[in-house]
Amino acid sequence: MKIELNNEPVSLSDDTKSVAELLADRGVKSGGTAVSVNNRIVRHSDWEHTMLHEGDRVVIITAAFGG
């Protein structure tokens, strides 16, 4: 499946179907992370149930901590 991830074209394995699986595949930790799919924020509680589809536009933003 092909999606756009942070404005870059990406091919996903057939195993990647949900937002949670995408984040796990990419090694993204859930703390301090926001996700939108097709310009709609996906709540953390919905990551497991939000399925990705061909051509979806996904944005992942991770907060940086430190000083």
Residue pairs with C-beta under 8 A, 6 or more apart in sequence:
1 11
1 12
1 14
1 16
1 52
1 53
1 54
2 9
2 10
2 11
2 12
2 54
2 55
3 9
3 10
3 12
3 52
3 54
3 55
3 56
3 57
3 58
4 10
4 55
4 56
4 57
4 58
5 22
5 58
5 59
5 60
6 58
6 59
6 60
7 59
12 22
12 25
12 52
13 25
15 21
15 25
16 22
16 25
16 52
17 51
17 52
18 47
18 48
18 49
18 50
18 51
18 52
19 35
19 37
19 42
19 46
19 47
19 48
19 50
19 52
19 58
20 47
20 48
22 52
22 58
23 30
23 33
23 35
23 47
23 60
26 60
28 60
28 62
29 62
30 44
30 47
32 62
32 63
32 65
33 60
33 61
33 62
33 63
34 41
34 60
34 61
34 62
35 41
35 42
35 47
35 58
35 59
35 60
35 61
36 42
36 58
36 59
37 50
37 52
37 56
37 57
37 58
38 56
38 57
39 57
42 50
52 58
